[in-house]
């Protein structure tokens, strides 16, 4: 698609006014905007929504961080798309349904607020950043398990 994006090794994402930030599990950066990032060269830190088209967090036992803290901070920064991949159905029922089941929640920024769509089983992932993406939630879950089985 010839997009100017790349996935870095370790980069901190944080609002400028915060003391600390996050190391997302997967971070997509917009290379041309990095020259506008005040902390990029010295600290490998990004804080501008134009630099961060997509963040993906894979849920673990600290699932509250992904669903509460990071969600609020990423929305505050204005990150256009935030995925929460809850393949072990660890999150609260209010986030992943009852009964709990593996869920990919895709939060898309609309007029400054996140709207959420959820994908399970053979639902085709719908990503505003990558509309051509042709994957199901189950294909993503299975890809992560392939090495262990």
C-alpha positions in Angstrom: 0.0 0.0 0.0 3.1 2.2 0.1 2.2 3.8 3.4 4.9 5.7 5.3 4.4 3.5 8.4 6.8 1.3 10.3 6.9 -0.8 13.5 9.7 0.2 15.9 11.4 -1.9 18.5 10.8 0.0 21.7 9.2 3.4 21.8 7.4 5.1 24.6 3.9 6.6 24.0 2.8 9.3 26.4 0.9 12.5 26.6 3.4 15.3 27.1 1.9 16.4 30.4 2.3 12.9 31.9 5.4 11.8 33.7 5.3 8.2 32.4 4.2 6.5 29.3 3.6 3.0 27.8 5.6 0.5 25.7 2.8 -0.8 23.5 2.9 -4.4 22.3 2.6 -3.2 18.7 3.1 0.4 17.7 2.7 1.7 14.2 4.5 5.0 13.5 4.1 7.5 10.8 7.7 8.2 9.8 7.3 11.7 8.2 5.7 13.1 11.4 8.6 12.0 13.7 10.5 15.2 12.8 7.7 17.1 14.7 8.0 15.0 17.8 9.8 17.0 20.5 11.1 13.9 22.4 11.7 11.5 19.5 15.5 11.9 18.9 16.6 12.1 22.5 14.1 9.7 24.2 12.4 7.6 21.5 9.1 9.0 22.8 6.1 10.0 20.8 3.1 12.0 21.9 1.4 13.3 18.8 -1.6 11.6 17.2 -0.2 12.3 13.7 2.8 10.1 14.6 0.7 7.2 15.9 -1.9 5.8 13.5 -2.3 2.5 15.5 -1.5 0.9 18.8 -2.2 -2.7 19.7 -2.2 -4.1 23.2 -2.4 -7.8 23.9 -4.2 -8.4 27.2 -2.5 -10.1 30.1 -3.3 -10.3 33.8 -3.1 -6.5 34.0 -6.1 -6.2 31.7 -7.4 -3.2 33.6 -4.5 -1.1 32.3 -5.4 -1.9 28.7 -9.2 -1.3 29.1 -9.1 1.7 31.5 -5.8 3.6 31.7 -4.3 3.1 28.2 -7.7 3.5 26.6 -8.2 6.9 28.2 -4.6 8.1 27.5 -4.6 6.9 23.9 -7.9 8.6 23.4 -6.6 11.8 25.0 -3.5 11.8 22.7 -5.9 11.3 19.8 -4.5 8.0 18.4 -6.8 7.2 15.5 -7.0 3.4 16.2 -6.4 1.3 19.3 -6.8 -2.5 19.3 -7.2 -4.6 22.4 -6.5 -8.2 21.7 -8.0 -10.3 24.5 -7.2 -13.8 23.3 -7.4 -15.4 26.7 -10.7 -13.7 27.6 -9.2 -12.1 30.7 -11.1 -8.8 30.6 -14.3 -8.0 32.5 -17.6 -9.2 31.0 -18.6 -5.6 30.4 -15.7 -5.4 27.9 -15.8 -8.8 26.2 -19.3 -10.1 26.8 -21.0 -12.8 28.9 -20.0 -15.5 28.5 -16.5 -14.4 28.2 -14.8 -15.3 24.9 -11.6 -14.2 23.0 -12.3 -10.8 21.6 -10.6 -8.1 19.5 -11.9 -4.7 20.4 -11.0 -2.0 17.8 -11.5 1.5 19.1 -11.7 4.2 16.4 -11.5 7.9 17.1 -14.6 9.7 16.0 -14.9 13.4 16.8 -12.4 13.0 19.7 -14.0 9.9 21.3 -13.4 6.2 20.8 -16.1 4.1 19.3 -15.7 0.4 19.7 -16.4 -2.5 17.4 -15.7 -6.1 18.6 -14.7 -9.1 16.7 -14.8 -12.8 17.7 -14.5 -16.2 16.0 -14.8 -15.8 12.3 -15.8 -12.1 12.3 -13.8 -10.3 9.6 -11.6 -7.6 11.2 -12.7 -4.1 10.1 -9.9 -1.6 10.5 -10.4 2.0 9.4 -6.6 2.4 9.1 -6.4 -0.8 6.9 -9.7 -1.2 5.2 -8.2 -3.8 2.8 -7.2 -6.1 5.7 -8.6 -9.6 5.1 -8.3 -11.4 8.4 -10.7 -12.9 10.9 -10.4 -12.6 14.7 -9.9 -16.4 14.8 -7.0 -16.2 12.3 -5.3 -13.7 14.6 -5.8 -15.8 17.7 -4.6 -18.9 15.9 -1.5 -17.2 14.6 -0.4 -16.5 18.2 -1.0 -20.1 19.2 0.8 -21.7 16.2 4.3 -21.6 17.8 3.1 -23.3 21.0 1.1 -26.2 19.7 
